[in-house]
Amino acid sequence: MRVLLVEDDPDLRDTIAAGLKGAGYAVDAVSDWPDADILIDLAPYDCLVLDRLVSSGDTLYALAERRRAGWTVPVLCLTALHTLADRVDGFRLGVDDYLPKPFAMVELVMRVNSLARRAAGRLPVYLRHGDIELDEARREVRREGVLLSLTPKEYAVLRHLLVLEGSVATRSSLIEHCWDEMADPVSNVVDAVIAGLRRKLGAPPVIRTVRGQGFCLAAAEGSP
């Protein structure tokens, strides 16, 4: 899942971005709304984490304009303005959730996770394919009941393949959904992650290479 972060404090921005990336998200981070406004038109995001007061002013009014234009990506607002009146204004202008500063990173990650799932068409918390189970709430993967230790990128790639339910994921679509804007789509980064994921999933092999197209999950045992 891909997140856009708008935070004008550079230290906090780096901390939040690192926390979200550590939880498996692809993160694009900017300091002000005009930069975010450009990225919104360039990439498909699952969630926007938005600092309310930045250099250009109160971001809620810019968000309201996006909402009036039909933009539906869920927004988590981070702000020191958290009175009842502030929250009411936020929800009225298009915010989906409010998290006052200071906050715990684990709570931010869980709130982003909840909003991003909602944006993805209310995907189930549990994704299954044969003997593979992915628990989105716990961010855990098991095969035949055995817990696997996956990197955040391996988790993100497997999740995307599970969501596609056997359809082919191209390298470009994996880059788009699982990496941030700094990723190089012509590099072998996807192949390296797929190789590590295959090794950890073990036998029988579950990820197929579709020559000239990308990757997909092999049919589960007992499937037609």
N, C-alpha and C positions, 0 to 999 in steps of 0.2 A: 504494500500500500504506500501511496505517495502523499507526503504532507508538505504544505507550504507554511513556513514560519516567518512572521513579521514581528521583530523585537529590536528596539533601538539601542538597548544596552548590550554592548558587544560581548561582555563576559557572560551575561545571562543567555544571550543568543547562542553562544558556543556551548554552554552547558545544556540547554534544552535540546539543541541539535544533536549533541553527543548522546544524550539520554534516549531520544527517539530512534536514532540510528542503532544504538545498542539493543533496542527492543525490536529491531527488524524493519523499521520504516526507511524508505527513501525520503530524504529531507532536502528541500531547497530553502535556504535561509537568507532573508534580506532585512534591512534596517528600517525601511520606510514604505509607505503605501504605493507611491508611484512605481517602484520596482516590482512590487507584488502585482500591481495592476497589469503590468506587461506579461509577467509569467503566467497569470491566470488564463490568458488567451493562448499561451503556447503549450501548456502541459495539462493533462488530466489529473486533477488532485482529488484525493479522497477526503481530505480534511484541511481546514485552514486554522492555524493557531495564531491568534491576532492580539498583539499588544494594542491597547486602546489609544494611548497617548504617545504619538511619535512626532518627529520633527515637522511633518506636514500638517499636524493637527489631530483631531479626534477621528480615528479611522471608521467609526460607526456610520458616519454620514456617507463616506465613500462606499462602505458595505451596503448601505441602504440603496444606493444607486444601482449597484450590481444586482441586488435582489429584485428591484423593479424591472431590470432587464431580463430577468428569468434565470439568473445564476443560482443553483440550488446546492452547491457543495456546503456541507455542514461546517460551522464555525465555532471554535472554542475561544472565548475572549479571556485574555490574561490582563488583569488590571488591578491597580491599587484603589480604583473607584468601585466600591462594592456595597454601597448603601442600597436600601430597597429601591429608591428612586433610580439609582444608577443601573441596577439590574433590570428594572422595568423598561427603561430606555433602551438597554441593550437588546432585550427580546423583541421590543417593538420595531427596532431598526434592522433586525435580521440575524441576531446571534442565536445559536442553538444551545450553548452551554456557557456557564460563567465559572471561572476559577480565580479567586482573589489571590494577589501576591501578599506575603510569600506563600509558596505552595510546596508540596512534596512531589518529587519527580515521579514516584510510583503512581500517584493519583493522576497526574497529568497523562501518563502513558495509558492508563486504564480508560480515562475519559476520551482520549483520542481514539483508542481502539473501539470504544462503543459507537462513537460518531462515525468513524470510517466504515464500520460494519453496516450501519444504517444507510450510508451513501452507496454501498455496494449492493443495494437491493435486499437488505436485511438477510444477508447470508447467514446460514446456521452457525452456531458456535462450534459445532462439531462437523468436521469434514472427514469422510471415509472413502477409501478405495481398497477393496479387498481387505487385507489384514493391516492396512495402514490407517491410523487414526490421528487426526490433528485436532487438538483442543485449543480453540482460539482464545478462550478466556484465560487459560493457564499458559498459553503459548508453548505447548508441549506436543511432541510427536512420538507416537509409539508404533512399533511393528510387532505383531503377535504379542502385544501387551508389554513389550520391552521398551523402556524409555530411551530415546535416542538423543545424543548430544549434538545438536545442529548449530551452526553459526547463524547469525541473523539473516544473512543473505541466502543460505541454504533453506532456512525456514520460509523465507519470502518466496523463493522460486518454487518450492514444493507446494506451498499454499496456492500459488497461481495455477500450477498444473492441476491441482485438485479441483479448483473452481471451474476449470475448463472441462472437466469430466471426460477426458479422452480426446478432446479436440486438440489440434496442433497449436503450440505456442511458438511463435517465431522468435528469433534472437532479439529482434527489434522490439517486440511486445514485452519480452522479459526485461529488457533494458528500461523500457518506458514505465513498467509497473514496479520494478524492484530496485532500481538504481536512481540516484539523483542526477541533476543536469550535468554534473562533472564527469559522468561515466563516458567512456569512449566506445561507441557501438561497433567499431571495427576491430576492437581488441578481442582477445580470447578469454575475457573475464567471465562470460556466461559459460563457456565450455569448462573452465576451471571449477566453477561452482557446481555445475552438473556432475562433473567427475567426482568431486567430493561427496555430493549427495548420493550418487549411485553406490559409492564405497560404503557409506554409513547405512544405507537402506539394506544392503546385503542381497542375498539370493532368496528366491529367484529375482532376476532383474525386473524392475518395474517402470523404468524410464526408457522409452524408445527414442532413437534418433530417426527422424523422418528426413531422408536425404534431400537437400535443397530447400527445405522448409523450416525445420526446427525440431521441437521435442514434444512428446505427448506421453501419457501414461499407458502402459500396456493393459490390455483387457484383463480385468480381475478374474481369478479362477471361478468358473461357473457362469461367467457372463457369456452372452451370445457372441 
